[in-house]
Each structure stands twice: as structure tokens, then as C-alpha cells.
């Protein structure tokens, strides 16, 4: 029979959660890249912006949770970045912007920083 310590299971759980976050951000980046290639009025853009919105809304919810164990300053910075990303996505959706570049670059930086 297998025996695992609570610390081992918790470490695996955190590693799994971070891997899922990286995967979600990668999917969002891929969708935003495709949307950038086909244009802001495309179905791909609508899907990419909706997906990105759901990802960041979920991440912001987690970052705002008292159970989140990231350092407070890092959480605050990530919340600020997440809110900026949501505003940028809304600007594209509303036709106030036609560039996905900032969304893609910042999402790549955040994804690459998840360890």
C-alpha cells in the first residue's frame, strides 16, 4: 500500500495547480494569437476574449482569496495586472483597440513566471 505524507500530497497539489494555470494561459495566448491574425471582428477574437476573461476572472478570484499563500505584495501586483488585462480585453471587444499584442505579451510573461 502506498503511503504519502500530507506535505507530499499538498506539494503535488500546488504543482498540479500551477501546471493547470500554465496550460490555461498557454491556451489563452494561442487563442489570442489566432485572433490577432484574423482580426477583432472574427469569431476567433470573440472566443479568445471570452476565454481570456474567464481565465483571468478565475485567477483574480483565487488571488483575492485569504487562502492564497502567495506573498501579499505579489498577489496585489498580479491582481493589478489581471485587472489591466481584463480592461484591455474589454477595449478590444468594444472596438476601442484592435491590438492583441499587449494581452499576448503580458500573458506570456505571467505564464513563464509560474513556477
C-alpha positions as CSV (number, residue, x, y, z in Angstrom):
1,X,0.0,0.0,0.0
2,X,1.2,3.5,-0.8
3,X,1.9,5.9,2.0
4,X,2.2,9.6,1.3
5,X,2.7,12.4,3.7
6,X,0.3,15.3,3.8
7,X,3.2,17.6,2.7
8,X,3.9,15.4,-0.4
9,X,0.2,15.5,-1.4
10,X,0.0,19.2,-0.8
11,X,3.2,19.9,-2.8
12,X,1.8,17.8,-5.7
13,X,-1.5,19.6,-5.5
14,X,0.3,23.0,-5.7
15,X,2.4,21.8,-8.6
16,X,-0.6,20.4,-10.4
17,X,-2.5,23.7,-9.9
18,X,0.5,25.7,-11.3
19,X,0.7,23.4,-14.2
20,X,-3.1,23.9,-14.9
21,X,-2.6,27.7,-14.7
22,X,0.3,27.5,-17.2
23,X,-1.8,25.3,-19.5
24,X,-4.8,27.8,-19.3
25,X,-2.6,30.8,-20.0
26,X,-0.9,28.9,-22.9
27,X,-4.4,28.2,-24.4
28,X,-5.4,31.8,-23.9
29,X,-2.2,33.0,-25.6
30,X,-2.7,30.6,-28.5
31,X,-6.3,31.8,-29.0
32,X,-5.3,35.5,-28.7
33,X,-2.5,34.9,-31.3
34,X,-5.0,33.4,-33.7
35,X,-7.5,36.2,-33.1
36,X,-4.8,38.7,-33.8
37,X,-4.1,37.1,-37.1
38,X,-7.7,37.0,-38.3
39,X,-9.0,40.3,-36.8
40,X,-11.0,41.7,-33.9
41,X,-14.4,41.1,-35.6
42,X,-13.8,37.4,-36.0
43,X,-15.4,34.5,-34.1
44,X,-11.9,33.6,-33.1
45,X,-11.5,37.0,-31.4
46,X,-14.8,36.6,-29.6
47,X,-13.8,33.2,-28.3
48,X,-10.3,34.3,-27.3
49,X,-11.5,37.3,-25.4
50,X,-14.2,35.3,-23.6
51,X,-11.7,32.6,-22.7
52,X,-9.1,35.1,-21.5
53,X,-11.8,36.8,-19.5
54,X,-12.8,33.6,-17.8
55,X,-9.2,32.6,-17.1
56,X,-8.3,35.9,-15.5
57,X,-11.6,36.2,-13.6
58,X,-10.9,32.9,-12.1
59,X,-7.2,33.8,-11.3
60,X,-8.3,37.1,-9.7
61,X,-10.8,35.2,-7.6
62,X,-8.1,32.9,-6.4
63,X,-5.6,35.8,-5.8
64,X,-8.2,37.6,-3.7
65,X,-8.8,34.6,-1.5
66,X,-7.4,34.6,2.0
67,X,-6.3,31.0,1.5
68,X,-3.9,32.0,-1.3
69,X,-0.4,31.6,0.0
70,X,1.4,33.9,-2.3
71,X,3.1,36.8,-0.7
72,X,0.7,39.7,-0.3
73,X,2.7,42.1,-2.5
74,X,2.9,39.6,-5.3
75,X,-0.8,38.9,-5.1
76,X,-1.5,42.7,-5.3
77,X,0.7,43.0,-8.3
78,X,-0.9,40.1,-10.1
79,X,-4.3,41.5,-9.3
80,X,-3.4,44.8,-10.8
81,X,-2.0,43.0,-13.9
82,X,-5.2,40.9,-14.1
83,X,-7.4,43.9,-13.9
84,X,-5.4,45.6,-16.7
85,X,-5.7,42.5,-18.9
86,X,-9.5,42.5,-18.4
87,X,-9.7,46.2,-19.3
88,X,-7.5,45.6,-22.4
89,X,-9.7,42.7,-23.5
90,X,-12.8,44.9,-23.0
91,X,-11.3,47.7,-25.1
92,X,-10.8,45.2,-27.9
93,X,-14.3,43.9,-27.5
94,X,-15.8,47.4,-27.5
95,X,-13.7,48.5,-30.6
96,X,-11.6,51.0,-28.7
97,X,-8.5,48.9,-29.6
98,X,-7.5,46.5,-32.3
99,X,-4.3,45.2,-30.8
100,X,-3.9,41.9,-29.0
101,X,-0.2,42.4,-28.6
102,X,-0.2,43.6,-25.0
103,X,-2.6,40.9,-23.9
104,X,-0.3,38.3,-25.5
105,X,3.0,39.6,-24.2
106,X,1.8,40.2,-20.6
107,X,0.1,36.7,-20.5
108,X,3.4,35.1,-21.8
109,X,5.4,36.9,-19.1
110,X,2.9,35.8,-16.3
111,X,2.8,32.2,-17.7
112,X,6.6,32.0,-17.9
113,X,6.9,33.3,-14.3
114,X,4.7,30.5,-12.9
115,X,7.0,28.0,-11.2
